[in-house]
Amino acid sequence: MENLMFLAPEIAVAATGLIILFIGVFMSPRTKNVLGYLATLGVLAALVLTVRSFGTEATMFSGTVSIDALSQFFKLVFLTVSLIVSLASIKYTENSDHTEEFYTLVLFATLGMMVVASSNDFILLFCAFELASFATYALAGFEKQNSGSLEGAMKYFVIGAVSSALMLFGISFVYGATGTTSIPMIAGNVSLLAESPIGIVAVVLLIAGFGFKMALVPFHMWAPDAYQGSPSVVSSLLSAGSKKMGFVAAFRVFILALAALQPDWQFAFTILAVVTMTFGNVVAVSQTSVKRMLAYSSLAQAGYIAMAFAVMTPMALTGGIFYTLAHAFMKGGAFIAAAAVVWMITTQRTGDLQVPDHLDNFRGLGKRMPLAALCMTVFVFALAGIPLTSGFMAKVVLFSSAIQAGMAWLAVIAILNSALSLFYYARLVRYMYFLPPEGKKIGLPFPYAAALLLATAGVLVMGLWPEPFLQWAMEAAKVLI
């Protein structure tokens, strides 16, 4: 019983999901709005339990589950994103017949991500991946009458299935060479893998499998369509939450289990980081859909985080881990702001209804929805790396680590990419504040406002007072070193 208390956050999330699913069946659509508040409270409780358990270390279930600083940090990331999404979704699911299904899927996707963070065995890791993936496949296609949503969900599902197959294929090679699926035991016998040609094949397959999950170029093709087609609150979960699931799994698999093959995968991640950040930023410049622009921007951000694998110093790992939490606030908040604009366009029936997230629909947003415009400005400036924001601190730590490791050329490429990103982020700000509005001023619904203020507070607190977050990230990085 005492050991199960280590899993109290996961139990809280799972129990909340099951309760919502059960009681939602007996409720009318008009009263189901309370389920959103219940989901928010459940995630908040899990978040408090996770923060209180910081510093705990344990292994459970024959060593397949590891409770350590790395798993606790990423649970914090996933629960933060889930809290923002659950809060904002209260307005999105208003009067819906499928409210209980929506929140149950969000909570089970969060549960899968949390289990991935604690997985110390390939089999559990794969099962947790699939739990989170199947929940997000369904969420991506939640608007069954929207052809764009269905198209994005179908691409996400098909390519996600391919990535799962590649990952499983890679795991089978690792098992064949080492005779185990336990990450610590593979680390102890990895010389068997390093001395065999099978090792290279396994690394290639695992990089491809994880590359899909992390949306690294050229494994990114599902992301723009899935992010644009999904309901905006779900896009927030996909970009800010599920992608980090790929990173925490890759940290454990490559750095801990496949340490002897580091020269091979380190070179591959260096190439992937450069290509991903450059491709994402260059393509984002030409986008007129804000959600699609944020999707390509998200690719670029994944390229920055992948620098941690390329540099591989304690400071780089700290920077990469810190970046994941900063990105959760920045990107999660940006998609919620886009969700508020989509809600405004569809309810007011002004602007481009065919593409409600079109850049033209953000004209004069500073006058129509001042709070949403202000928060979006904070998010995009943070994503560009403007000082006093979490994005700036994350980039300072990560880029400095590359310079200290003698990879100044990589830092220069990343800085140039950040400068390029400022162009399309500044364009969005110009539309919001310097172009005339195409409609009257309307009030921002409370759920969107609360979610945006929460994300904005996270961006600013991490930028102005980064020490405790950097300390947490440093403790998480020590697990990998």
C-alpha angles and dihedrals in degrees: 000000000000091000092051088060087070086067095047093119092053091046091050092052094045093046092049091051093051093045091051092049092049101045094038090067091065097044130091119238090251093059098039092087088086088068090070091056090046091053090048092051091048092052091044090053091050090049092053091048090051094050091047090052094055108130093033117129125187144132122222142186097029092318096303092117121053122193107197142129092280095054092043092051094051092045085057089053095049095045092048090054091045091051092052092046095046092049095049092043092065087082095038093055095042110142091355120150091216102050095123092050092050095052093041090055092047091050095045091048087053090048091053091051091049092051090049088056091056098038115124096171131062095230094053089042092055094046091050090048090054093047091055094040097051091048092051092045088059093044092051090058096038094121096070093180092055112088092196091055092049093047092050092046092049093051090046091050097046095046091041089055090051091050091050090052092050091048092049090048090053091048090052091056091049090049091047092054100039103026094228142079095205111113095216091047092048088052088054093050100033091117086075088059095042093053094052131072085230087074093066092047090050092050092050093049094045092048089052092047095047091038089065091050092048092043094234117167124285089025093054103089095112096053105074094047094042094048094046097043098044122086104273094245088054090048086058091054093047098048100037100032120022094043090058087056088068091050098051090047091049090050091057097039102044102030099037106026101030100035092130090060093051097121090057100047094035091060091047093050091049090057092043092050094053095044094044098050092044097045093045095051096042094051093042090062093069098045121115095182108082093209091051090047089052089049093056089042087054089057089054091050089052088054090055092050090048087063086080089069091047096050098034100188124131089253092051092050090048090050093048093049092045088050092058092060092043090050091050090061096039101045096032090053094045093056091047089053088051088050090055091052092048088051090050094049095046095045097041092039093218126132128010105349093178091062104021092180093054114137091242090062088064092062110128093357088147088069099034098046107006096178094050091048093048093049092046089052091053091048097049093044088051091049089052091051101249112171122265091037133098091247091059093051092047092051093045092055096042098043092043090054090056091052092047090050091055094256097115090144089063091050090050091052090049092048091049089050090051089052090051091050090056088068097063094036090052089049090058091049089050090054091050098047111018104042124073118259121251097212145020127290114271134186120257110238114247097246093054092043093050093048092047093048091049092051092044091051089052092051093049098041092051089049098046099034107024099150100094092044092048089050090053090048090049091053090049091050091053089066088064099044 
